[in-house]
Amino acid sequence: MVSEKNFSVICAFLAAALFGGTAPIAKILLDGIDPIILASLFYLGSGFGLIIYILLQGIVSKKKKFLEASLQKSDYPWLFGVTLFGGVLAPVTLMYSLLMTPAATASLLLNFEAVSTTIIAFMLFGEAVGKHIWAALGCITLSCIILTWNPEGNLEFSLAAIGILLTCCFWALDNNFSRNISSKDPIKIVAIKGTGAGFISLVFALAIGQSLPSLQTSVLAMVVGFFAYGGMTSVLFLLALRGIGTSRTGSLLAISPFFGVGISFLLFNDVPDFSFYLAFPIMLIGALLLIFEKHSHMHHHRSQIHEHRHRHSQDKLHHDHQHDSTDPPLSPSGEHCHLHEHIERWHEHPHSPDIHHRHKH
């Protein structure tokens, strides 16, 4: 059976693969759709798709087993931040920036999300960041500077490329806000985020005079949004967050531009300039350093009571609590969700800053 950590890593890789194809596909769709309209359709597709899934799940499973913790009142400020920065500001900024940026270059620039995510996780939330991660982020930052440099323009740096970097900062805030609700039901979180962000963007776009495309094109954009933009990508990202933490999940997403670059070469005839080939190996080194980073030391767990999905057979170090008749039964995969207590303890083992390891260093 796959361990919780390996499952989280697999989720991060799948999210990277789905998200990697976003920039080149979005660039194609921008030929016939206004930027803010496209951003809204992407997120409406993710929200509606997951709402349909929730409804079908309720019909198929009459005796639904509640494997995920429900959102509480204290979670809604974080959910609002996720919706605003990740669902509205980031995609709208990205759509306008893509109009003036080669798809392959844009795909690599999006790697700056890993840098900004880690910096925010370190400075605002105190997440542990070792020397290997800083070295990796240095490589990614250098490659982004190389890609952003535009000596032939009126500005020293390309305004469109800077827009993509700003997009990464918005998504970095989204990632770190998501950290605080990652133990809750990811399907419902992304459904609310997608629907809310989609409607906000759509109302704004229509108010400034942008128009909806044909029904066929709109449905295509929403399908892309469900799989690759906000829907399944965001669900997989949240599942990875709870297992390996913000900076590590963001780090694994650093490989996503390489999927985007491959798709760009297949879809477009444009040949990248020299800066692309110079930046690519530097960014690859940074991504590899992030993926293979290890972390282990003696650490302290404070007494804690919380609720989240867990599997006792795969995490005996932390989930050794007792059960009573009121606790839900285990699912076929050996998981369930209920309020439980972690006793205070000291121990040492390899770990990531998941929902049980957000201690100080």
LUMGU-674763 format. One record per residue (C-alpha): residue number from 0; residue in three letters; chain; z, x, y. Coordinates in steps of 0.02 Angstrom, whole numbers, padded with zeros to 5 digits. Example, Ala and Ser with C-alpha at 12.3 -4.5 7.8 and 13.67 -1.06 7.14 Angstrom:
<sites>
{n->0&res->ALA&chain->A&zz->00390&xx->00615&yy->-00225}
{n->1&res->SER&chain->A&zz->00357&xx->00684&yy->-00053}
</sites>
This chain:
<sites>
{n->0&res->MET&chain->A&zz->00000&xx->00000&yy->00000}
{n->1&res->VAL&chain->A&zz->-00042&xx->00065&yy->00175}
{n->2&res->SER&chain->A&zz->00110&xx->00122&yy->00274}
{n->3&res->GLU&chain->A&zz->00151&xx->00043&yy->00441}
{n->4&res->LYS&chain->A&zz->00103&xx->00201&yy->00536}
{n->5&res->ASN&chain->A&zz->-00063&xx->00221&yy->00444}
{n->6&res->PHE&chain->A&zz->-00099&xx->00036&yy->00472}
{n->7&res->SER&chain->A&zz->-00071&xx->00062&yy->00658}
{n->8&res->VAL&chain->A&zz->-00187&xx->00213&yy->00659}
{n->9&res->ILE&chain->A&zz->-00322&xx->00113&yy->00569}
{n->10&res->CYS&chain->A&zz->-00303&xx->-00027&yy->00697}
{n->11&res->ALA&chain->A&zz->-00322&xx->00099&yy->00838}
{n->12&res->PHE&chain->A&zz->-00480&xx->00173&yy->00759}
{n->13&res->LEU&chain->A&zz->-00556&xx->00000&yy->00735}
{n->14&res->ALA&chain->A&zz->-00514&xx->-00046&yy->00915}
{n->15&res->ALA&chain->A&zz->-00597&xx->00116&yy->00973}
{n->16&res->ALA&chain->A&zz->-00755&xx->00077&yy->00873}
{n->17&res->LEU&chain->A&zz->-00768&xx->-00100&yy->00942}
{n->18&res->PHE&chain->A&zz->-00729&xx->-00050&yy->01121}
{n->19&res->GLY&chain->A&zz->-00847&xx->00100&yy->01113}
{n->20&res->GLY&chain->A&zz->-00999&xx->-00012&yy->01109}
{n->21&res->THR&chain->A&zz->-00946&xx->-00110&yy->01262}
{n->22&res->ALA&chain->A&zz->-01021&xx->-00004&yy->01402}
{n->23&res->PRO&chain->A&zz->-01201&xx->00008&yy->01338}
{n->24&res->ILE&chain->A&zz->-01206&xx->-00175&yy->01282}
{n->25&res->ALA&chain->A&zz->-01131&xx->-00231&yy->01448}
{n->26&res->LYS&chain->A&zz->-01262&xx->-00127&yy->01540}
{n->27&res->ILE&chain->A&zz->-01400&xx->-00223&yy->01449}
{n->28&res->LEU&chain->A&zz->-01320&xx->-00392&yy->01488}
{n->29&res->LEU&chain->A&zz->-01302&xx->-00344&yy->01672}
{n->30&res->ASP&chain->A&zz->-01491&xx->-00357&yy->01689}
{n->31&res->GLY&chain->A&zz->-01478&xx->-00546&yy->01682}
{n->32&res->ILE&chain->A&zz->-01296&xx->-00586&yy->01728}
{n->33&res->ASP&chain->A&zz->-01198&xx->-00558&yy->01889}
{n->34&res->PRO&chain->A&zz->-01056&xx->-00431&yy->01866}
{n->35&res->ILE&chain->A&zz->-00905&xx->-00545&yy->01892}
{n->36&res->ILE&chain->A&zz->-00985&xx->-00685&yy->01791}
{n->37&res->LEU&chain->A&zz->-01012&xx->-00563&yy->01646}
{n->38&res->ALA&chain->A&zz->-00831&xx->-00505&yy->01654}
{n->39&res->SER&chain->A&zz->-00772&xx->-00685&yy->01651}
{n->40&res->LEU&chain->A&zz->-00884&xx->-00730&yy->01503}
{n->41&res->PHE&chain->A&zz->-00820&xx->-00580&yy->01405}
{n->42&res->TYR&chain->A&zz->-00639&xx->-00636&yy->01425}
{n->43&res->LEU&chain->A&zz->-00674&xx->-00821&yy->01403}
{n->44&res->GLY&chain->A&zz->-00759&xx->-00774&yy->01240}
{n->45&res->SER&chain->A&zz->-00606&xx->-00679&yy->01182}
{n->46&res->GLY&chain->A&zz->-00487&xx->-00818&yy->01234}
{n->47&res->PHE&chain->A&zz->-00587&xx->-00964&yy->01165}
{n->48&res->GLY&chain->A&zz->-00627&xx->-00871&yy->01004}
{n->49&res->LEU&chain->A&zz->-00444&xx->-00840&yy->00968}
{n->50&res->ILE&chain->A&zz->-00394&xx->-01018&yy->01015}
{n->51&res->ILE&chain->A&zz->-00521&xx->-01081&yy->00888}
{n->52&res->TYR&chain->A&zz->-00447&xx->-00960&yy->00760}
{n->53&res->ILE&chain->A&zz->-00271&xx->-01025&yy->00794}
{n->54&res->LEU&chain->A&zz->-00329&xx->-01206&yy->00773}
{n->55&res->LEU&chain->A&zz->-00422&xx->-01169&yy->00612}
{n->56&res->GLN&chain->A&zz->-00273&xx->-01074&yy->00544}
{n->57&res->GLY&chain->A&zz->-00164&xx->-01227&yy->00576}
{n->58&res->ILE&chain->A&zz->-00287&xx->-01339&yy->00484}
{n->59&res->VAL&chain->A&zz->-00312&xx->-01225&yy->00334}
{n->60&res->SER&chain->A&zz->-00129&xx->-01177&yy->00314}
{n->61&res->LYS&chain->A&zz->-00025&xx->-01337&yy->00318}
{n->62&res->LYS&chain->A&zz->00131&xx->-01237&yy->00276}
{n->63&res->LYS&chain->A&zz->00104&xx->-01097&yy->00400}
{n->64&res->LYS&chain->A&zz->00218&xx->-00948&yy->00380}
{n->65&res->PHE&chain->A&zz->00273&xx->-00883&yy->00548}
{n->66&res->LEU&chain->A&zz->00246&xx->-00696&yy->00531}
{n->67&res->GLU&chain->A&zz->00247&xx->-00655&yy->00716}
{n->68&res->ALA&chain->A&zz->00381&xx->-00671&yy->00849}
{n->69&res->SER&chain->A&zz->00350&xx->-00801&yy->00986}
{n->70&res->LEU&chain->A&zz->00338&xx->-00760&yy->01170}
{n->71&res->GLN&chain->A&zz->00499&xx->-00784&yy->01270}
{n->72&res->LYS&chain->A&zz->00525&xx->-00822&yy->01455}
{n->73&res->SER&chain->A&zz->00561&xx->-00638&yy->01491}
{n->74&res->ASP&chain->A&zz->00390&xx->-00590&yy->01421}
{n->75&res->TYR&chain->A&zz->00285&xx->-00690&yy->01544}
{n->76&res->PRO&chain->A&zz->00295&xx->-00567&yy->01692}
{n->77&res->TRP&chain->A&zz->00223&xx->-00432&yy->01578}
{n->78&res->LEU&chain->A&zz->00091&xx->-00553&yy->01515}
{n->79&res->PHE&chain->A&zz->00042&xx->-00592&yy->01695}
{n->80&res->GLY&chain->A&zz->00024&xx->-00406&yy->01732}
{n->81&res->VAL&chain->A&zz->-00082&xx->-00383&yy->01576}
{n->82&res->THR&chain->A&zz->-00195&xx->-00528&yy->01628}
{n->83&res->LEU&chain->A&zz->-00214&xx->-00471&yy->01809}
{n->84&res->PHE&chain->A&zz->-00244&xx->-00284&yy->01784}
{n->85&res->GLY&chain->A&zz->-00325&xx->-00284&yy->01613}
{n->86&res->GLY&chain->A&zz->-00416&xx->-00450&yy->01617}
{n->87&res->VAL&chain->A&zz->-00472&xx->-00467&yy->01798}
{n->88&res->LEU&chain->A&zz->-00467&xx->-00308&yy->01902}
{n->89&res->ALA&chain->A&zz->-00523&xx->-00185&yy->01767}
{n->90&res->PRO&chain->A&zz->-00676&xx->-00277&yy->01699}
{n->91&res->VAL&chain->A&zz->-00740&xx->-00330&yy->01871}
{n->92&res->THR&chain->A&zz->-00727&xx->-00151&yy->01935}
{n->93&res->LEU&chain->A&zz->-00813&xx->-00088&yy->01778}
{n->94&res->MET&chain->A&zz->-00958&xx->-00211&yy->01789}
{n->95&res->TYR&chain->A&zz->-01002&xx->-00157&yy->01967}
{n->96&res->SER&chain->A&zz->-00983&xx->00028&yy->01923}
{n->97&res->LEU&chain->A&zz->-01098&xx->00012&yy->01772}
{n->98&res->LEU&chain->A&zz->-01239&xx->-00047&yy->01884}
{n->99&res->MET&chain->A&zz->-01254&xx->00130&yy->01954}
{n->100&res->THR&chain->A&zz->-01197&xx->00238&yy->01808}
{n->101&res->PRO&chain->A&zz->-01295&xx->00296&yy->01652}
{n->102&res->ALA&chain->A&zz->-01223&xx->00211&yy->01498}
{n->103&res->ALA&chain->A&zz->-01184&xx->00373&yy->01404}
{n->104&res->THR&chain->A&zz->-01096&xx->00448&yy->01556}
{n->105&res->ALA&chain->A&zz->-00997&xx->00288&yy->01581}
{n->106&res->SER&chain->A&zz->-00943&xx->00290&yy->01399}
{n->107&res->LEU&chain->A&zz->-00870&xx->00465&yy->01417}
{n->108&res->LEU&chain->A&zz->-00788&xx->00428&yy->01585}
{n->109&res->LEU&chain->A&zz->-00695&xx->00283&yy->01505}
{n->110&res->ASN&chain->A&zz->-00598&xx->00415&yy->01408}
{n->111&res->PHE&chain->A&zz->-00494&xx->00441&yy->01566}
{n->112&res->GLU&chain->A&zz->-00400&xx->00286&yy->01510}
{n->113&res->ALA&chain->A&zz->-00307&xx->00395&yy->01385}
{n->114&res->VAL&chain->A&zz->-00253&xx->00514&yy->01525}
{n->115&res->SER&chain->A&zz->-00193&xx->00380&yy->01645}
{n->116&res->THR&chain->A&zz->-00109&xx->00281&yy->01505}
{n->117&res->THR&chain->A&zz->-00008&xx->00432&yy->01450}
{n->118&res->ILE&chain->A&zz->00041&xx->00482&yy->01627}
{n->119&res->ILE&chain->A&zz->00106&xx->00307&yy->01664}
{n->120&res->ALA&chain->A&zz->00195&xx->00297&yy->01494}
{n->121&res->PHE&chain->A&zz->00279&xx->00464&yy->01532}
{n->122&res->MET&chain->A&zz->00325&xx->00435&yy->01715}
{n->123&res->LEU&chain->A&zz->00372&xx->00251&yy->01715}
{n->124&res->PHE&chain->A&zz->00432&xx->00218&yy->01537}
{n->125&res->GLY&chain->A&zz->00495&xx->00391&yy->01484}
{n->126&res->GLU&chain->A&zz->00385&xx->00401&yy->01329}
{n->127&res->ALA&chain->A&zz->00389&xx->00571&yy->01244}
{n->128&res->VAL&chain->A&zz->00236&xx->00679&yy->01281}
{n->129&res->GLY&chain->A&zz->00224&xx->00852&yy->01199}
{n->130&res->LYS&chain->A&zz->00125&xx->01007&yy->01245}
{n->131&res->HIS&chain->A&zz->-00018&xx->00964&yy->01127}
{n->132&res->ILE&chain->A&zz->-00043&xx->00797&yy->01214}
{n->133&res->TRP&chain->A&zz->-00040&xx->00878&yy->01387}
{n->134&res->ALA&chain->A&zz->-00169&xx->01006&yy->01330}
{n->135&res->ALA&chain->A&zz->-00278&xx->00867&yy->01262}
{n->136&res->LEU&chain->A&zz->-00265&xx->00767&yy->01421}
{n->137&res->GLY&chain->A&zz->-00310&xx->00924&yy->01520}
{n->138&res->CYS&chain->A&zz->-00472&xx->00937&yy->01420}
{n->139&res->ILE&chain->A&zz->-00513&xx->00753&yy->01448}
{n->140&res->THR&chain->A&zz->-00475&xx->00765&yy->01635}
{n->141&res->LEU&chain->A&zz->-00586&xx->00919&yy->01652}
{n->142&res->SER&chain->A&zz->-00730&xx->00832&yy->01564}
{n->143&res->CYS&chain->A&zz->-00709&xx->00681&yy->01678}
{n->144&res->ILE&chain->A&zz->-00717&xx->00793&yy->01832}
{n->145&res->ILE&chain->A&zz->-00878&xx->00872&yy->01767}
{n->146&res->LEU&chain->A&zz->-00956&xx->00700&yy->01737}
{n->147&res->THR&chain->A&zz->-00900&xx->00633&yy->01907}
{n->148&res->TRP&chain->A&zz->-00969&xx->00779&yy->02009}
{n->149&res->ASN&chain->A&zz->-01125&xx->00728&yy->02106}
{n->150&res->PRO&chain->A&zz->-01186&xx->00871&yy->02220}
{n->151&res->GLU&chain->A&zz->-01348&xx->00780&yy->02264}
{n->152&res->GLY&chain->A&zz->-01264&xx->00626&yy->02338}
{n->153&res->ASN&chain->A&zz->-01191&xx->00598&yy->02511}
{n->154&res->LEU&chain->A&zz->-01017&xx->00608&yy->02435}
{n->155&res->GLU&chain->A&zz->-00955&xx->00754&yy->02331}
{n->156&res->PHE&chain->A&zz->-00910&xx->00631&yy->02195}
{n->157&res->SER&chain->A&zz->-01009&xx->00481&yy->02133}
{n->158&res->LEU&chain->A&zz->-00933&xx->00319&yy->02199}
{n->159&res->ALA&chain->A&zz->-00985&xx->00226&yy->02041}
{n->160&res->ALA&chain->A&zz->-00902&xx->00357&yy->01930}
{n->161&res->ILE&chain->A&zz->-00743&xx->00345&yy->02033}
{n->162&res->GLY&chain->A&zz->-00751&xx->00157&yy->02006}
{n->163&res->ILE&chain->A&zz->-00749&xx->00186&yy->01818}
{n->164&res->LEU&chain->A&zz->-00598&xx->00301&yy->01836}
{n->165&res->LEU&chain->A&zz->-00511&xx->00164&yy->01938}
{n->166&res->THR&chain->A&zz->-00553&xx->00044&yy->01796}
{n->167&res->CYS&chain->A&zz->-00464&xx->00163&yy->01678}
{n->168&res->CYS&chain->A&zz->-00309&xx->00160&yy->01789}
{n->169&res->PHE&chain->A&zz->-00307&xx->-00031&yy->01787}
{n->170&res->TRP&chain->A&zz->-00322&xx->-00030&yy->01598}
{n->171&res->ALA&chain->A&zz->-00185&xx->00102&yy->01589}
{n->172&res->LEU&chain->A&zz->-00067&xx->-00018&yy->01678}
{n->173&res->ASP&chain->A&zz->-00124&xx->-00154&yy->01557}
{n->174&res->ASN&chain->A&zz->-00085&xx->-00040&yy->01409}
{n->175&res->ASN&chain->A&zz->00089&xx->00002&yy->01471}
{n->176&res->PHE&chain->A&zz->00132&xx->-00177&yy->01514}
{n->177&res->SER&chain->A&zz->00071&xx->-00226&yy->01340}
{n->178&res->ARG&chain->A&zz->00197&xx->-00102&yy->01269}
{n->179&res->ASN&chain->A&zz->00338&xx->-00220&yy->01318}
{n->180&res->ILE&chain->A&zz->00266&xx->-00370&yy->01224}
{n->181&res->SER&chain->A&zz->00184&xx->-00280&yy->01078}
{n->182&res->SER&chain->A&zz->00314&xx->-00346&yy->00955}
{n->183&res->LYS&chain->A&zz->00260&xx->-00525&yy->00991}
{n->184&res->ASP&chain->A&zz->00114&xx->-00625&yy->00918}
{n->185&res->PRO&chain->A&zz->-00044&xx->-00527&yy->00967}
{n->186&res->ILE&chain->A&zz->-00162&xx->-00673&yy->00935}
{n->187&res->LYS&chain->A&zz->-00073&xx->-00786&yy->01059}
{n->188&res->ILE&chain->A&zz->-00053&xx->-00646&yy->01187}
{n->189&res->VAL&chain->A&zz->-00239&xx->-00606&yy->01188}
{n->190&res->ALA&chain->A&zz->-00287&xx->-00791&yy->01185}
{n->191&res->ILE&chain->A&zz->-00183&xx->-00823&yy->01342}
{n->192&res->LYS&chain->A&zz->-00243&xx->-00662&yy->01425}
{n->193&res->GLY&chain->A&zz->-00427&xx->-00696&yy->01389}
{n->194&res->THR&chain->A&zz->-00426&xx->-00879&yy->01440}
{n->195&res->GLY&chain->A&zz->-00325&xx->-00848&yy->01599}
{n->196&res->ALA&chain->A&zz->-00421&xx->-00694&yy->01655}
{n->197&res->GLY&chain->A&zz->-00588&xx->-00775&yy->01614}
{n->198&res->PHE&chain->A&zz->-00553&xx->-00931&yy->01718}
{n->199&res->ILE&chain->A&zz->-00487&xx->-00830&yy->01866}
{n->200&res->SER&chain->A&zz->-00642&xx->-00720&yy->01869}
{n->201&res->LEU&chain->A&zz->-00759&xx->-00867&yy->01843}
{n->202&res->VAL&chain->A&zz->-00685&xx->-00968&yy->01988}
{n->203&res->PHE&chain->A&zz->-00694&xx->-00817&yy->02103}
{n->204&res->ALA&chain->A&zz->-00874&xx->-00777&yy->02051}
{n->205&res->LEU&chain->A&zz->-00934&xx->-00954&yy->02082}
{n->206&res->ALA&chain->A&zz->-00842&xx->-00960&yy->02248}
{n->207&res->ILE&chain->A&zz->-00939&xx->-00807&yy->02314}
{n->208&res->GLY&chain->A&zz->-01106&xx->-00877&yy->02256}
{n->209&res->GLN&chain->A&zz->-01136&xx->-00797&yy->02087}
{n->210&res->SER&chain->A&zz->-01219&xx->-00911&yy->01960}
{n->211&res->LEU&chain->A&zz->-01202&xx->-00940&yy->01774}
{n->212&res->PRO&chain->A&zz->-01344&xx->-00879&yy->01662}
{n->213&res->SER&chain->A&zz->-01430&xx->-00985&yy->01529}
{n->214&res->LEU&chain->A&zz->-01324&xx->-01062&yy->01391}
{n->215&res->GLN&chain->A&zz->-01397&xx->-00943&yy->01262}
{n->216&res->THR&chain->A&zz->-01357&xx->-00789&yy->01366}
{n->217&res->SER&chain->A&zz->-01183&xx->-00854&yy->01406}
{n->218&res->VAL&chain->A&zz->-01144&xx->-00882&yy->01222}
{n->219&res->LEU&chain->A&zz->-01207&xx->-00706&yy->01180}
{n->220&res->ALA&chain->A&zz->-01093&xx->-00630&yy->01312}
{n->221&res->MET&chain->A&zz->-00945&xx->-00730&yy->01248}
{n->222&res->VAL&chain->A&zz->-00978&xx->-00673&yy->01069}
{n->223&res->VAL&chain->A&zz->-00981&xx->-00492&yy->01127}
{n->224&res->GLY&chain->A&zz->-00819&xx->-00523&yy->01221}
{n->225&res->PHE&chain->A&zz->-00735&xx->-00595&yy->01067}
{n->226&res->PHE&chain->A&zz->-00775&xx->-00445&yy->00957}
{n->227&res->ALA&chain->A&zz->-00787&xx->-00295&yy->01071}
{n->228&res->TYR&chain->A&zz->-00718&xx->-00326&yy->01244}
{n->229&res->GLY&chain->A&zz->-00554&xx->-00419&yy->01245}
{n->230&res->GLY&chain->A&zz->-00534&xx->-00518&yy->01084}
{n->231&res->MET&chain->A&zz->-00521&xx->-00423&yy->00921}
{n->232&res->THR&chain->A&zz->-00511&xx->-00256&yy->01013}
{n->233&res->SER&chain->A&zz->-00355&xx->-00312&yy->01108}
{n->234&res->VAL&chain->A&zz->-00274&xx->-00385&yy->00952}
{n->235&res->LEU&chain->A&zz->-00301&xx->-00222&yy->00857}
{n->236&res->PHE&chain->A&zz->-00236&xx->-00125&yy->01007}
{n->237&res->LEU&chain->A&zz->-00074&xx->-00226&yy->01012}
{n->238&res->LEU&chain->A&zz->-00048&xx->-00202&yy->00825}
{n->239&res->ALA&chain->A&zz->-00070&xx->-00014&yy->00849}
{n->240&res->LEU&chain->A&zz->00048&xx->-00013&yy->00999}
{n->241&res->ARG&chain->A&zz->00195&xx->-00080&yy->00900}
{n->242&res->GLY&chain->A&zz->00173&xx->00055&yy->00768}
{n->243&res->ILE&chain->A&zz->00133&xx->00216&yy->00862}
{n->244&res->GLY&chain->A&zz->00172&xx->00182&yy->01045}
{n->245&res->THR&chain->A&zz->00072&xx->00178&yy->01206}
{n->246&res->SER&chain->A&zz->00019&xx->00358&yy->01231}
{n->247&res->ARG&chain->A&zz->-00032&xx->00386&yy->01049}
{n->248&res->THR&chain->A&zz->-00130&xx->00224&yy->01040}
{n->249&res->GLY&chain->A&zz->-00214&xx->00265&yy->01204}
{n->250&res->SER&chain->A&zz->-00248&xx->00438&yy->01136}
{n->251&res->LEU&chain->A&zz->-00335&xx->00373&yy->00980}
{n->252&res->LEU&chain->A&zz->-00440&xx->00260&yy->01091}
{n->253&res->ALA&chain->A&zz->-00505&xx->00422&yy->01167}
{n->254&res->ILE&chain->A&zz->-00632&xx->00427&yy->01026}
{n->255&res->SER&chain->A&zz->-00709&xx->00261&yy->01081}
{n->256&res->PRO&chain->A&zz->-00834&xx->00338&yy->01204}
{n->257&res->PHE&chain->A&zz->-00913&xx->00435&yy->01062}
{n->258&res->PHE&chain->A&zz->-00960&xx->00270&yy->00980}
{n->259&res->GLY&chain->A&zz->-01028&xx->00214&yy->01148}
{n->260&res->VAL&chain->A&zz->-01128&xx->00374&yy->01170}
{n->261&res->GLY&chain->A&zz->-01209&xx->00351&yy->00999}
{n->262&res->ILE&chain->A&zz->-01259&xx->00172&yy->01040}
{n->263&res->SER&chain->A&zz->-01323&xx->00226&yy->01211}
{n->264&res->PHE&chain->A&zz->-01440&xx->00354&yy->01134}
{n->265&res->LEU&chain->A&zz->-01510&xx->00218&yy->01019}
{n->266&res->LEU&chain->A&zz->-01532&xx->00085&yy->01153}
{n->267&res->PHE&chain->A&zz->-01592&xx->00184&yy->01304}
{n->268&res->ASN&chain->A&zz->-01729&xx->00310&yy->01336}
{n->269&res->ASP&chain->A&zz->-01630&xx->00400&yy->01471}
{n->270&res->VAL&chain->A&zz->-01590&xx->00582&yy->01432}
{n->271&res->PRO&chain->A&zz->-01419&xx->00635&yy->01500}
{n->272&res->ASP&chain->A&zz->-01414&xx->00781&yy->01620}
{n->273&res->PHE&chain->A&zz->-01333&xx->00951&yy->01590}
{n->274&res->SER&chain->A&zz->-01160&xx->00892&yy->01646}
{n->275&res->PHE&chain->A&zz->-01154&xx->00770&yy->01501}
{n->276&res->TYR&chain->A&zz->-01184&xx->00906&yy->01371}
{n->277&res->LEU&chain->A&zz->-01056&xx->01018&yy->01456}
{n->278&res->ALA&chain->A&zz->-00923&xx->00881&yy->01461}
{n->279&res->PHE&chain->A&zz->-00950&xx->00814&yy->01284}
{n->280&res->PRO&chain->A&zz->-00876&xx->00960&yy->01182}
{n->281&res->ILE&chain->A&zz->-00729&xx->00978&yy->01303}
{n->282&res->MET&chain->A&zz->-00688&xx->00794&yy->01282}
{n->283&res->LEU&chain->A&zz->-00709&xx->00808&yy->01093}
{n->284&res->ILE&chain->A&zz->-00579&xx->00948&yy->01087}
{n->285&res->GLY&chain->A&zz->-00460&xx->00840&yy->01189}
{n->286&res->ALA&chain->A&zz->-00483&xx->00691&yy->01073}
{n->287&res->LEU&chain->A&zz->-00451&xx->00796&yy->00917}
{n->288&res->LEU&chain->A&zz->-00292&xx->00869&yy->00992}
{n->289&res->LEU&chain->A&zz->-00229&xx->00694&yy->01027}
{n->290&res->ILE&chain->A&zz->-00269&xx->00629&yy->00853}
{n->291&res->PHE&chain->A&zz->-00180&xx->00769&yy->00757}
{n->292&res->GLU&chain->A&zz->-00023&xx->00782&yy->00865}
{n->293&res->LYS&chain->A&zz->00142&xx->00780&yy->00764}
{n->294&res->HIS&chain->A&zz->00319&xx->00737&yy->00821}
{n->295&res->SER&chain->A&zz->00484&xx->00752&yy->00726}
{n->296&res->HIS&chain->A&zz->00665&xx->00787&yy->00776}
{n->297&res->MET&chain->A&zz->00843&xx->00724&yy->00755}
{n->298&res->HIS&chain->A&zz->00858&xx->00564&yy->00856}
{n->299&res->HIS&chain->A&zz->00980&xx->00424&yy->00894}
{n->300&res->HIS&chain->A&zz->00957&xx->00237&yy->00864}
{n->301&res->ARG&chain->A&zz->01070&xx->00124&yy->00965}
{n->302&res->SER&chain->A&zz->01128&xx->-00041&yy->00893}
{n->303&res->GLN&chain->A&zz->00991&xx->-00169&yy->00927}
{n->304&res->ILE&chain->A&zz->00952&xx->-00351&yy->00889}
{n->305&res->HIS&chain->A&zz->00770&xx->-00406&yy->00905}
{n->306&res->GLU&chain->A&zz->00632&xx->-00504&yy->00819}
{n->307&res->HIS&chain->A&zz->00464&xx->-00442&yy->00757}
{n->308&res->ARG&chain->A&zz->00352&xx->-00437&yy->00603}
{n->309&res->HIS&chain->A&zz->00412&xx->-00307&yy->00477}
{n->310&res->ARG&chain->A&zz->00397&xx->-00251&yy->00296}
{n->311&res->HIS&chain->A&zz->00554&xx->-00188&yy->00208}
{n->312&res->SER&chain->A&zz->00466&xx->-00095&yy->00069}
{n->313&res->GLN&chain->A&zz->00373&xx->00017&yy->00192}
{n->314&res->ASP&chain->A&zz->00511&xx->00047&yy->00319}
{n->315&res->LYS&chain->A&zz->00675&xx->00068&yy->00226}
{n->316&res->LEU&chain->A&zz->00735&xx->00193&yy->00358}
{n->317&res->HIS&chain->A&zz->00751&xx->00054&yy->00488}
{n->318&res->HIS&chain->A&zz->00741&xx->-00115&yy->00401}
{n->319&res->ASP&chain->A&zz->00884&xx->-00111&yy->00277}
{n->320&res->HIS&chain->A&zz->00971&xx->-00268&yy->00343}
{n->321&res->GLN&chain->A&zz->01032&xx->-00410&yy->00235}
{n->322&res->HIS&chain->A&zz->00956&xx->-00585&yy->00226}
{n->323&res->ASP&chain->A&zz->01022&xx->-00761&yy->00205}
{n->324&res->SER&chain->A&zz->00947&xx->-00928&yy->00156}
{n->325&res->THR&chain->A&zz->00890&xx->-00966&yy->00334}
{n->326&res->ASP&chain->A&zz->00774&xx->-00814&yy->00344}
{n->327&res->PRO&chain->A&zz->00589&xx->-00847&yy->00307}
{n->328&res->PRO&chain->A&zz->00519&xx->-00792&yy->00138}
{n->329&res->LEU&chain->A&zz->00408&xx->-00640&yy->00121}
{n->330&res->SER&chain->A&zz->00220&xx->-00662&yy->00135}
{n->331&res->PRO&chain->A&zz->00106&xx->-00606&yy->-00009}
{n->332&res->SER&chain->A&zz->00092&xx->-00437&yy->00080}
{n->333&res->GLY&chain->A&zz->00282&xx->-00419&yy->00085}
{n->334&res->GLU&chain->A&zz->00308&xx->-00458&yy->00271}
{n->335&res->HIS&chain->A&zz->00407&xx->-00583&yy->00369}
{n->336&res->CYS&chain->A&zz->00477&xx->-00609&yy->00545}
{n->337&res->HIS&chain->A&zz->00654&xx->-00655&yy->00598}
{n->338&res->LEU&chain->A&zz->00794&xx->-00603&yy->00713}
{n->339&res->HIS&chain->A&zz->00880&xx->-00450&yy->00637}
{n->340&res->GLU&chain->A&zz->01000&xx->-00311&yy->00683}
{n->341&res->HIS&chain->A&zz->00980&xx->-00122&yy->00678}
{n->342&res->ILE&chain->A&zz->01144&xx->-00028&yy->00662}
{n->343&res->GLU&chain->A&zz->01179&xx->00130&yy->00762}
{n->344&res->ARG&chain->A&zz->01125&xx->00289&yy->00670}
{n->345&res->TRP&chain->A&zz->01065&xx->00468&yy->00685}
{n->346&res->HIS&chain->A&zz->00926&xx->00535&yy->00574}
{n->347&res->GLU&chain->A&zz->00770&xx->00644&yy->00573}
{n->348&res->HIS&chain->A&zz->00593&xx->00602&yy->00516}
{n->349&res->PRO&chain->A&zz->00415&xx->00608&yy->00586}
{n->350&res->HIS&chain->A&zz->00392&xx->00466&yy->00710}
{n->351&res->SER&chain->A&zz->00294&xx->00400&yy->00856}
{n->352&res->PRO&chain->A&zz->00361&xx->00303&yy->01007}
{n->353&res->ASP&chain->A&zz->00345&xx->00135&yy->00919}
{n->354&res->ILE&chain->A&zz->00459&xx->-00014&yy->00950}
{n->355&res->HIS&chain->A&zz->00602&xx->00077&yy->00861}
{n->356&res->HIS&chain->A&zz->00578&xx->00250&yy->00939}
{n->357&res->ARG&chain->A&zz->00577&xx->00236&yy->01127}
{n->358&res->HIS&chain->A&zz->00724&xx->00354&yy->01147}
{n->359&res->LYS&chain->A&zz->00745&xx->00489&yy->01278}
{n->360&res->HIS&chain->A&zz->00700&xx->00670&yy->01245}
</sites>
